[in-house]
Amino acid sequence: MKKLQIRSSNVQGTQRAMPRISPIGARCKGGAVAGLTMLAALGFGQSDPAQAAQPKPVEKEKNYLIGGQITVVPQTLLPFHSPYSGPNSLIDPTKAATEWTDTYTLFLGWRPTKGVELYVDPEMARGAGVGGAVGLAGFPNGDVLRVPGFGIGALPETPYLGRYFARFTVATGKGVTQIAAGQNQIAGEAPSNRLVLSAGKMSTADIFDTNAYSNNTRTQFMNWALINCAAYDYAADTRGYSDGVALEWVHPTWALRLGSFEMPVVPNGPVLATHWSQDRGDQIEADFYPKVLKGKDPATVRLLEYRNFAHMGNYRDALALAAGTGQPPNITATERDGAVKYGSVLNMEQPLGDDGDTGLFARLGWDDGATESFAYTECDDQVSLGAQISGKRWRAPQERFGIALVSDGLSAPHRDYLAAGGTGFLLGDGKLNYGRETIMETYWLRQVTKQVAFTIDYQLIANPGYNQDRGPVSLVTARLHYEF
């Protein structure tokens, strides 16, 4: 799940992300076919162009929210070429291997007074990732914990609190918009121009780097490299959550958001560091809505900059320390307090019709590549491009099709470290014949009932773990998703 990326419960913990609210209402990122996608429905990142979707029927205002979701995923890893393997290699099965995950989340909210909302999300996650949940930068199931030492099976498979946070909203101008009920979003009115302060335990990806077509592992693409930008090493624990605060300034034609969240004590570990001055992830993101295509809704362009402070190591320092010893480099031997990692993400989406259900998306991301990958996955640069197509195009509005391509890369220090036999928290074949990890994912979703969706997903990954000596890897996945 980014960790579990609810991107519904990263979205990344059960990670993976929550939906963003349009000024004219909560626009589901997956559209009606997928039900409420986690980002548009969760009410985080509340800033989309006012022209982006048609107004939904006004819901009766309530002061509470009771909702939930269940997602069951069987995923099969087919046999692949593997002349050798190391401590963090994707396991090479002699025959197809299948793993199951199932996640359960309740979304509970209360509005004690106008402008104040309180939320808590109890959840439970069970199962395991294919191939030992290591060996890939773009892991194929966003609903599985990503770290071998702290993955599902190592953490208790018992209920826990995924999120508990407060949201405060203050008007900064005239105008009112209707907000539909969704996951972590109570129905009612909100100012069109507003400041929104969120504080507590949540996912950094609930608010930052969201995308209408590629952000929800439970109703859209499933690969980590598509749920969020793989080069965005955002602050989170193993399950994909962090304690933090975010401030959003929302305007009908732009948005600006700032956020700071606690980093884990160890790479992708379950415990968050509490020394805010030297263990935190800061980010700033701006949204713009340019009119790009004649006769189409405005595009959304998001520009994100982030900087992490944590007890991290340096790839070049690890190589220098190991030189002459005959031993592989060890990044943990170079870790120091207050080390800095920084990066940027360009995130774009363009609706093409069908009330926003059909559209294109792209991400371009980069990080400095010198400091160790610490919280999301092992990737230093990424480009991705994809499309979501509504079944309305073939007279099946209850269906949806998606296809995307991703190219992930490593910095020179990072690839040299792995080639010398070093290991990260996800990668380490013992040696490395470097090549970019390239991912193709496609899915078909059918909305069986208003609350139940079924998906078939296929992924092809070339150069798994950036190693041209291994793979390619094929995965076939089914997904059953229920929400209310």
QUINORWO-V397092 format. One record per residue. N is the residue number from 1. PHI is phi in whole degrees, 0 to 359 (NA if undefined). PSI is psi in whole degrees, 0 to 359 (none if undefined). NEAR is the number of other C-alpha atoms within 10 Angstrom. Layout:
# QUINORWO-V397092
n->N phi->PHI psi->PSI near->NEAR
n->N phi->PHI psi->PSI near->NEAR
This chain:
# QUINORWO-V397092
n->1 phi->NA psi->89 near->34
n->2 phi->21 psi->350 near->40
n->3 phi->182 psi->254 near->34
n->4 phi->280 psi->46 near->32
n->5 phi->328 psi->66 near->40
n->6 phi->307 psi->43 near->37
n->7 phi->334 psi->none near->38
n->8 phi->NA psi->312 near->42
n->9 phi->260 psi->none near->42
n->10 phi->NA psi->none near->38
n->11 phi->NA psi->none near->34
n->12 phi->NA psi->none near->43
n->13 phi->NA psi->230 near->34
n->14 phi->345 psi->49 near->34
n->15 phi->301 psi->186 near->38
n->16 phi->118 psi->168 near->37
n->17 phi->254 psi->167 near->40
n->18 phi->251 psi->154 near->38
n->19 phi->290 psi->155 near->35
n->20 phi->258 psi->145 near->30
n->21 phi->267 psi->133 near->27
n->22 phi->277 psi->149 near->28
n->23 phi->301 psi->341 near->29
n->24 phi->257 psi->10 near->25
n->25 phi->140 psi->172 near->29
n->26 phi->280 psi->108 near->31
n->27 phi->274 psi->121 near->32
n->28 phi->291 psi->131 near->28
n->29 phi->292 psi->328 near->30
n->30 phi->268 psi->355 near->28
n->31 phi->79 psi->186 near->23
n->32 phi->298 psi->331 near->20
n->33 phi->298 psi->324 near->27
n->34 phi->261 psi->358 near->28
n->35 phi->77 psi->199 near->23
n->36 phi->286 psi->121 near->26
n->37 phi->282 psi->152 near->34
n->38 phi->296 psi->332 near->36
n->39 phi->281 psi->312 near->38
n->40 phi->292 psi->329 near->35
n->41 phi->276 psi->336 near->29
n->42 phi->281 psi->342 near->29
n->43 phi->86 psi->5 near->28
n->44 phi->276 psi->165 near->26
n->45 phi->53 psi->57 near->30
n->46 phi->278 psi->79 near->28
n->47 phi->195 psi->98 near->32
n->48 phi->229 psi->156 near->30
n->49 phi->300 psi->141 near->23
n->50 phi->297 psi->337 near->21
n->51 phi->271 psi->4 near->17
n->52 phi->287 psi->340 near->22
n->53 phi->205 psi->163 near->23
n->54 phi->280 psi->145 near->12
n->55 phi->301 psi->138 near->17
n->56 phi->270 psi->160 near->13
n->57 phi->302 psi->139 near->9
n->58 phi->291 psi->129 near->14
n->59 phi->271 psi->152 near->13
n->60 phi->295 psi->130 near->10
n->61 phi->292 psi->135 near->14
n->62 phi->233 psi->164 near->12
n->63 phi->252 psi->13 near->14
n->64 phi->212 psi->166 near->17
n->65 phi->219 psi->132 near->20
n->66 phi->226 psi->115 near->16
n->67 phi->211 psi->178 near->17
n->68 phi->188 psi->173 near->21
n->69 phi->208 psi->152 near->20
n->70 phi->225 psi->132 near->21
n->71 phi->227 psi->128 near->23
n->72 phi->241 psi->128 near->20
n->73 phi->227 psi->109 near->21
n->74 phi->267 psi->129 near->19
n->75 phi->231 psi->132 near->23
n->76 phi->247 psi->125 near->20
n->77 phi->263 psi->119 near->23
n->78 phi->278 psi->157 near->18
n->79 phi->303 psi->147 near->18
n->80 phi->214 psi->164 near->17
n->81 phi->290 psi->131 near->13
n->82 phi->206 psi->88 near->15
n->83 phi->290 psi->339 near->9
n->84 phi->202 psi->169 near->12
n->85 phi->208 psi->161 near->17
n->86 phi->234 psi->192 near->16
n->87 phi->297 psi->330 near->17
n->88 phi->240 psi->35 near->23
n->89 phi->276 psi->147 near->25
n->90 phi->300 psi->125 near->25
n->91 phi->302 psi->135 near->20
n->92 phi->266 psi->99 near->22
n->93 phi->282 psi->145 near->15
n->94 phi->279 psi->346 near->10
n->95 phi->213 psi->168 near->10
n->96 phi->304 psi->138 near->13
n->97 phi->237 psi->134 near->16
n->98 phi->241 psi->134 near->17
n->99 phi->236 psi->150 near->16
n->100 phi->244 psi->145 near->17
n->101 phi->229 psi->148 near->21
n->102 phi->217 psi->134 near->19
n->103 phi->232 psi->148 near->25
n->104 phi->223 psi->132 near->21
n->105 phi->219 psi->139 near->25
n->106 phi->252 psi->137 near->23
n->107 phi->246 psi->108 near->24
n->108 phi->241 psi->130 near->20
n->109 phi->218 psi->156 near->23
n->110 phi->213 psi->135 near->19
n->111 phi->250 psi->95 near->17
n->112 phi->291 psi->333 near->11
n->113 phi->201 psi->164 near->8
n->114 phi->302 psi->130 near->13
n->115 phi->88 psi->359 near->15
n->116 phi->232 psi->126 near->15
n->117 phi->227 psi->140 near->21
n->118 phi->238 psi->135 near->22
n->119 phi->227 psi->148 near->23
n->120 phi->214 psi->136 near->20
n->121 phi->236 psi->91 near->24
n->122 phi->291 psi->143 near->17
n->123 phi->206 psi->171 near->22
n->124 phi->214 psi->141 near->19
n->125 phi->227 psi->134 near->29
n->126 phi->224 psi->158 near->22
n->127 phi->114 psi->191 near->20
n->128 phi->211 psi->162 near->24
n->129 phi->267 psi->151 near->28
n->130 phi->295 psi->150 near->24
n->131 phi->64 psi->23 near->20
n->132 phi->83 psi->7 near->18
n->133 phi->61 psi->26 near->23
n->134 phi->224 psi->175 near->24
n->135 phi->93 psi->358 near->26
n->136 phi->224 psi->137 near->26
n->137 phi->285 psi->318 near->26
n->138 phi->263 psi->87 near->28
n->139 phi->288 psi->144 near->28
n->140 phi->277 psi->356 near->31
n->141 phi->228 psi->106 near->30
n->142 phi->290 psi->352 near->33
n->143 phi->263 psi->20 near->40
n->144 phi->236 psi->145 near->35
n->145 phi->293 psi->144 near->35
n->146 phi->260 psi->358 near->34
n->147 phi->247 psi->129 near->26
n->148 phi->302 psi->317 near->17
n->149 phi->282 psi->343 near->14
n->150 phi->229 psi->24 near->18
n->151 phi->279 psi->178 near->26
n->152 phi->303 psi->132 near->25
n->153 phi->108 psi->325 near->15
n->154 phi->269 psi->318 near->12
n->155 phi->279 psi->151 near->15
n->156 phi->299 psi->138 near->13
n->157 phi->269 psi->51 near->13
n->158 phi->237 psi->163 near->9
n->159 phi->300 psi->147 near->13
n->160 phi->210 psi->170 near->13
n->161 phi->267 psi->112 near->13
n->162 phi->286 psi->309 near->25
n->163 phi->228 psi->147 near->22
n->164 phi->207 psi->115 near->17
n->165 phi->206 psi->164 near->19
n->166 phi->243 psi->146 near->20
n->167 phi->234 psi->128 near->21
n->168 phi->241 psi->131 near->15
n->169 phi->236 psi->132 near->19
n->170 phi->230 psi->132 near->16
n->171 phi->289 psi->140 near->17
n->172 phi->239 psi->7 near->14
n->173 phi->185 psi->186 near->12
n->174 phi->278 psi->163 near->9
n->175 phi->104 psi->147 near->13
n->176 phi->225 psi->143 near->15
n->177 phi->235 psi->148 near->19
n->178 phi->271 psi->129 near->23
n->179 phi->252 psi->123 near->26
n->180 phi->280 psi->155 near->28
n->181 phi->293 psi->143 near->24
n->182 phi->198 psi->186 near->29
n->183 phi->292 psi->121 near->32
n->184 phi->59 psi->40 near->32
n->185 phi->208 psi->114 near->30
n->186 phi->276 psi->136 near->26
n->187 phi->295 psi->147 near->21
n->188 phi->154 psi->192 near->18
n->189 phi->266 psi->149 near->19
n->190 phi->219 psi->149 near->20
n->191 phi->298 psi->140 near->21
n->192 phi->293 psi->327 near->23
n->193 phi->248 psi->121 near->22
n->194 phi->202 psi->159 near->23
n->195 phi->254 psi->134 near->21
n->196 phi->234 psi->121 near->21
n->197 phi->250 psi->123 near->19
n->198 phi->244 psi->132 near->21
n->199 phi->215 psi->137 near->19
n->200 phi->137 psi->209 near->19
n->201 phi->263 psi->124 near->22
n->202 phi->201 psi->191 near->29
n->203 phi->254 psi->135 near->35
n->204 phi->306 psi->323 near->32
n->205 phi->285 psi->354 near->32
n->206 phi->296 psi->330 near->31
n->207 phi->246 psi->327 near->26
n->208 phi->248 psi->147 near->27
n->209 phi->60 psi->37 near->24
n->210 phi->277 psi->160 near->29
n->211 phi->206 psi->137 near->27
n->212 phi->296 psi->334 near->31
n->213 phi->245 psi->352 near->33
n->214 phi->211 psi->76 near->33
n->215 phi->201 psi->2 near->40
n->216 phi->223 psi->107 near->38
n->217 phi->294 psi->348 near->35
n->218 phi->262 psi->344 near->36
n->219 phi->224 psi->357 near->32
n->220 phi->230 psi->220 near->29
n->221 phi->293 psi->153 near->29
n->222 phi->252 psi->341 near->32
n->223 phi->287 psi->140 near->27
n->224 phi->306 psi->324 near->33
n->225 phi->288 psi->352 near->32
n->226 phi->248 psi->336 near->31
n->227 phi->295 psi->317 near->32
n->228 phi->219 psi->170 near->33
n->229 phi->293 psi->126 near->33
n->230 phi->294 psi->338 near->32
n->231 phi->274 psi->0 near->30
n->232 phi->268 psi->95 near->31
n->233 phi->275 psi->62 near->26
n->234 phi->286 psi->150 near->33
n->235 phi->298 psi->130 near->33
n->236 phi->187 psi->156 near->36
n->237 phi->273 psi->188 near->28
n->238 phi->303 psi->321 near->33
n->239 phi->278 psi->352 near->33
n->240 phi->103 psi->12 near->36
n->241 phi->245 psi->166 near->39
n->242 phi->203 psi->159 near->30
n->243 phi->270 psi->131 near->24
n->244 phi->186 psi->189 near->23
n->245 phi->217 psi->143 near->21
n->246 phi->220 psi->140 near->23
n->247 phi->239 psi->128 near->21
n->248 phi->240 psi->133 near->24
n->249 phi->249 psi->108 near->22
n->250 phi->255 psi->130 near->24
n->251 phi->228 psi->151 near->22
n->252 phi->303 psi->337 near->19
n->253 phi->245 psi->1 near->16
n->254 phi->194 psi->170 near->19
n->255 phi->207 psi->150 near->23
n->256 phi->224 psi->135 near->20
n->257 phi->221 psi->145 near->23
n->258 phi->233 psi->146 near->20
n->259 phi->204 psi->150 near->21
n->260 phi->220 psi->129 near->23
n->261 phi->223 psi->154 near->28
n->262 phi->286 psi->140 near->31
n->263 phi->271 psi->159 near->34
n->264 phi->286 psi->160 near->26
n->265 phi->291 psi->317 near->20
n->266 phi->236 psi->164 near->20
n->267 phi->307 psi->120 near->25
n->268 phi->55 psi->29 near->31
n->269 phi->279 psi->169 near->22
n->270 phi->276 psi->348 near->21
n->271 phi->251 psi->132 near->16
n->272 phi->270 psi->140 near->22
n->273 phi->286 psi->145 near->20
n->274 phi->251 psi->2 near->14
n->275 phi->272 psi->87 near->13
n->276 phi->301 psi->327 near->15
n->277 phi->295 psi->334 near->10
n->278 phi->231 psi->3 near->18
n->279 phi->221 psi->82 near->24
n->280 phi->203 psi->160 near->27
n->281 phi->242 psi->121 near->28
n->282 phi->253 psi->143 near->22
n->283 phi->212 psi->152 near->22
n->284 phi->226 psi->136 near->19
n->285 phi->220 psi->138 near->22
n->286 phi->238 psi->139 near->18
n->287 phi->249 psi->140 near->23
n->288 phi->225 psi->156 near->20
n->289 phi->230 psi->70 near->24
n->290 phi->287 psi->148 near->15
n->291 phi->274 psi->110 near->13
n->292 phi->255 psi->312 near->12
n->293 phi->250 psi->130 near->12
n->294 phi->297 psi->132 near->7
n->295 phi->81 psi->3 near->9
n->296 phi->244 psi->162 near->15
n->297 phi->297 psi->158 near->22
n->298 phi->300 psi->151 near->23
n->299 phi->283 psi->165 near->23
n->300 phi->241 psi->127 near->24
n->301 phi->239 psi->124 near->21
n->302 phi->243 psi->130 near->22
n->303 phi->246 psi->120 near->18
n->304 phi->238 psi->135 near->21
n->305 phi->236 psi->137 near->19
n->306 phi->223 psi->156 near->22
n->307 phi->214 psi->125 near->20
n->308 phi->252 psi->141 near->28
n->309 phi->241 psi->126 near->21
n->310 phi->195 psi->176 near->28
n->311 phi->279 psi->76 near->23
n->312 phi->246 psi->160 near->25
n->313 phi->256 psi->178 near->23
n->314 phi->234 psi->131 near->25
n->315 phi->296 psi->315 near->28
n->316 phi->294 psi->321 near->19
n->317 phi->297 psi->321 near->20
n->318 phi->294 psi->321 near->21
n->319 phi->295 psi->318 near->22
n->320 phi->294 psi->321 near->10
n->321 phi->294 psi->327 near->17
n->322 phi->274 psi->347 near->18
n->323 phi->302 psi->130 near->13
n->324 phi->84 psi->354 near->8
n->325 phi->269 psi->342 near->8
n->326 phi->78 psi->5 near->7
n->327 phi->251 psi->152 near->12
n->328 phi->293 psi->151 near->20
n->329 phi->294 psi->151 near->26
n->330 phi->231 psi->108 near->21
n->331 phi->298 psi->330 near->23
n->332 phi->293 psi->337 near->18
n->333 phi->289 psi->347 near->14
n->334 phi->250 psi->6 near->18
n->335 phi->293 psi->143 near->20
n->336 phi->214 psi->154 near->13
n->337 phi->294 psi->144 near->12
n->338 phi->74 psi->15 near->16
n->339 phi->296 psi->151 near->17
n->340 phi->242 psi->137 near->22
n->341 phi->228 psi->137 near->22
n->342 phi->221 psi->161 near->21
n->343 phi->190 psi->179 near->21
n->344 phi->220 psi->152 near->22
n->345 phi->221 psi->132 near->25
n->346 phi->251 psi->123 near->18
n->347 phi->232 psi->124 near->22
n->348 phi->227 psi->149 near->24
n->349 phi->214 psi->144 near->23
n->350 phi->225 psi->107 near->26
n->351 phi->296 psi->143 near->24
n->352 phi->238 psi->6 near->20
n->353 phi->134 psi->192 near->18
n->354 phi->57 psi->43 near->16
n->355 phi->58 psi->33 near->17
n->356 phi->88 psi->356 near->25
n->357 phi->285 psi->338 near->26
n->358 phi->252 psi->131 near->23
n->359 phi->186 psi->172 near->21
n->360 phi->249 psi->155 near->21
n->361 phi->214 psi->160 near->22
n->362 phi->202 psi->150 near->23
n->363 phi->224 psi->145 near->25
n->364 phi->225 psi->119 near->20
n->365 phi->226 psi->156 near->23
n->366 phi->204 psi->145 near->25
n->367 phi->227 psi->172 near->25
n->368 phi->295 psi->336 near->15
n->369 phi->75 psi->1 near->23
n->370 phi->267 psi->318 near->19
n->371 phi->271 psi->147 near->22
n->372 phi->299 psi->145 near->28
n->373 phi->297 psi->134 near->26
n->374 phi->229 psi->332 near->26
n->375 phi->230 psi->326 near->27
n->376 phi->254 psi->285 near->32
n->377 phi->207 psi->175 near->29
n->378 phi->267 psi->93 near->27
n->379 phi->204 psi->138 near->29
n->380 phi->245 psi->343 near->24
n->381 phi->205 psi->149 near->24
n->382 phi->209 psi->146 near->24
n->383 phi->227 psi->134 near->22
n->384 phi->222 psi->150 near->22
n->385 phi->211 psi->137 near->19
n->386 phi->197 psi->179 near->22
n->387 phi->216 psi->147 near->22
n->388 phi->241 psi->132 near->27
n->389 phi->234 psi->125 near->23
n->390 phi->286 psi->145 near->27
n->391 phi->293 psi->351 near->20
n->392 phi->302 psi->335 near->16
n->393 phi->293 psi->336 near->13
n->394 phi->237 psi->31 near->10
n->395 phi->61 psi->35 near->9
n->396 phi->225 psi->73 near->12
n->397 phi->299 psi->345 near->17
n->398 phi->275 psi->3 near->19
n->399 phi->243 psi->162 near->23
n->400 phi->208 psi->146 near->28
n->401 phi->233 psi->140 near->19
n->402 phi->224 psi->146 near->22
n->403 phi->213 psi->140 near->20
n->404 phi->208 psi->153 near->21
n->405 phi->236 psi->141 near->20
n->406 phi->226 psi->140 near->25
n->407 phi->233 psi->114 near->20
n->408 phi->254 psi->145 near->26
n->409 phi->222 psi->167 near->24
n->410 phi->244 psi->152 near->24
n->411 phi->291 psi->163 near->17
n->412 phi->301 psi->315 near->13
n->413 phi->298 psi->321 near->19
n->414 phi->293 psi->315 near->24
n->415 phi->291 psi->324 near->21
n->416 phi->295 psi->322 near->19
n->417 phi->298 psi->313 near->26
n->418 phi->291 psi->323 near->26
n->419 phi->295 psi->332 near->20
n->420 phi->276 psi->3 near->19
n->421 phi->100 psi->6 near->18
n->422 phi->289 psi->160 near->28
n->423 phi->233 psi->147 near->23
n->424 phi->252 psi->195 near->22
n->425 phi->280 psi->350 near->23
n->426 phi->234 psi->331 near->26
n->427 phi->243 psi->157 near->23
n->428 phi->151 psi->89 near->27
n->429 phi->270 psi->1 near->25
n->430 phi->94 psi->329 near->18
n->431 phi->206 psi->178 near->21
n->432 phi->207 psi->121 near->21
n->433 phi->259 psi->90 near->14
n->434 phi->296 psi->136 near->18
n->435 phi->204 psi->150 near->18
n->436 phi->296 psi->137 near->19
n->437 phi->283 psi->117 near->24
n->438 phi->245 psi->130 near->23
n->439 phi->235 psi->133 near->26
n->440 phi->241 psi->126 near->19
n->441 phi->231 psi->138 near->21
n->442 phi->221 psi->146 near->20
n->443 phi->216 psi->156 near->22
n->444 phi->232 psi->127 near->21
n->445 phi->240 psi->139 near->24
n->446 phi->235 psi->126 near->21
n->447 phi->279 psi->99 near->20
n->448 phi->292 psi->313 near->16
n->449 phi->225 psi->181 near->12
n->450 phi->301 psi->331 near->14
n->451 phi->250 psi->350 near->14
n->452 phi->239 psi->130 near->19
n->453 phi->233 psi->141 near->23
n->454 phi->239 psi->137 near->21
n->455 phi->228 psi->141 near->22
n->456 phi->247 psi->131 near->15
n->457 phi->228 psi->139 near->22
n->458 phi->231 psi->136 near->20
n->459 phi->229 psi->138 near->22
n->460 phi->237 psi->123 near->18
n->461 phi->237 psi->116 near->23
n->462 phi->266 psi->145 near->20
n->463 phi->56 psi->58 near->20
n->464 phi->302 psi->133 near->26
n->465 phi->66 psi->23 near->34
n->466 phi->67 psi->23 near->27
n->467 phi->247 psi->113 near->25
n->468 phi->290 psi->345 near->16
n->469 phi->282 psi->345 near->19
n->470 phi->240 psi->152 near->23
n->471 phi->87 psi->193 near->20
n->472 phi->289 psi->166 near->20
n->473 phi->245 psi->134 near->19
n->474 phi->242 psi->140 near->19
n->475 phi->224 psi->137 near->20
n->476 phi->241 psi->132 near->17
n->477 phi->225 psi->142 near->21
n->478 phi->248 psi->152 near->18
n->479 phi->215 psi->128 near->21
n->480 phi->243 psi->122 near->20
n->481 phi->234 psi->130 near->22
n->482 phi->235 psi->135 near->19
n->483 phi->214 psi->153 near->19
n->484 phi->218 psi->none near->16
